Amino acid sequence: MKHARTGLVAALALCVGLCGCGLKSGSPLVDDVSPGSVGQGEPLKGASLTVTSKNFSENIVLGQMVGLLFKAAGAEVLDRTNLPGSISAREAIVGGDADAMYEYTGTAWITYQGNAEPIADPQEQWRAVRDADLKNGVTWLPQSTLNNTYALAVSKENNAKYGLKTLSDVAALAKKDPSAVTICVENEFASRDDGLPGMEKAYGMKVPAANIRKMDAGIIYTQVSKSDACLLGEVFTTDGRIKAMDLDVLADDRRFFPNYNAAPELHSATVEKWPAITELLDPVSAKLTTAVAQELNAKVDVDGEDPHEVAKDWLVAEGFIKEG
């Protein structure tokens, strides 16, 4: 699971090995980059900073962006992205073994800070996460609108028959024609309160058990796109395969699923020492949308490009940094 709401015991055990004695892996960023619209005057010159990330494509790309921005602004940067699981990266930030990463507000609110109920308003959730984490020595910068949360998707071809736009539309279809609503989901999503059962309750729908097919996440996209096995499938809203496989994402019009907006999460002592970091990251976060994430993720997961190069190409194209 990208948001790591399950399996925390195993993740914590793993983190003892990775974080308890300090991070041991990593390599210096050697890119020849310079300031563009941000980083003028190299305000981080003299800084030695470490960036980290979790081990899925989107978060690696975001972590590489942070590292490249720091590098262009004059810092020496150690790349410790691609850590296994959320807890490893989180503990690296808390403990000061890493200085910065992009984290998700829903993950922090639910997984790290132990809250059972998400906050519906994205900005209110970000503020609550920011305020609660100050005591942990963690500083959150303003969030992006990139929201990597759960959704249901349908192929455009199949949706031509039904015209589904929202989850309320699915509920209406399930009531009118129960046999039409078939859903492919991961095993955990099929049983969790913040997954399919909770969604059904929130929308007043009941999908017959025979119409719920459980499978690995990667197979869901193919089944929804290329077969009649599933009218609908569980997806992540920023997944690059949504666009590549021509899927329609249905709006969560009752705002059931938690917000997972990406925002920079930093070791507080680092921000105090190098306050210019905010000026580097705020403009980038403002440009990061769910649609942008879909495009960047597709370059990695569909086209097979390197996350580092995807991050650098986007930063250069947006004018944030220059290459060479």
C-alpha positions, 0 to 999 in steps of 0.5 A: 500500500502506498500510504502504509496504513497496514503492516506497521509492525513489520515496517517498524522492525525494518526501520530499526535496522535502517534508521536506528543506527542511522542511514548507511546507503546513499550517493551524492548528486553530481548533476550539473544544474544551476538556479532558474526561477528559484535558487538565485544567488545559491542560498544553500551554498555550504550546506550538506543536505540529505534527501529521502523518499519512499520506494514507489515511483511518484515519491522517488520522483518527488524526492529527486526534485527536492535533491535537484533543487537543493543542488541547483541552489548550491548545496552538496546533496546526498541522495537516499531516496527509495527507502522501503516503506513509509516508516523508514523515510519518516524516521529518517526525517524525525531523527535527522538522518535525512533533511527533506522529502515529500510526504502525504498529509493523509499518511501523516494524519492517520499513520504517524499521528494515530488519528482514526478519522481523516479531515475532509477539508484538505487545507484543514488536514494539512494545518492539523498535520503541520501543527501536530508534527512541530513537537516531533521536530518536523516542519511541513511546508505548504502542500500541493494539490497533488492528491494521491488518494483512492478512487474507482475508475472505469474505461472510457469505452465501457463508460460510454454506455453508463455515463458515470461521473461520480460514486453517487452515479455508481450507487444509483446504477447498483440500485437500478441494475446490481448485475452491472456493477462489477468491481476489481479491488485489492484484498485489503481494500475489499475488507477495510473500513476506509476501503470498499465496505466504508465506501458502500456505507457512505454512498448507500450502495450494496455491491453483490459479493459475487461482483467483487473480484480481488486481485493484485493492484497492477492487474486491476488496471489491465482488467478494467481497461481491456476486459469485461471482468470489471466495470470498475476498479480501485485505482490511485488518482495519480497513477500514470496508467489512468491516462495511458489506459484511457480510464475515467476516474469517478469523483468522490462527491461525498468526500469519503476517501482521505486526502493524500496531498503531497507536501514537503516534510523537513527536519525542523533544525534544517529549516531553521539553519537554512530558511531559504529552503522554503523559497525553493520548494513553495513554487514547485509545490504550487505547480504539482497537481494530480494531472502533473503527477499522472504524466510524470508517473506514466513516464516512469511506470509506462514508458520506463524512464528513470525517475531522476531524469523525469524529475530533472526534465520537468524542473528544467521545462518549468524553468525552476532550474537550468542544466549545464 
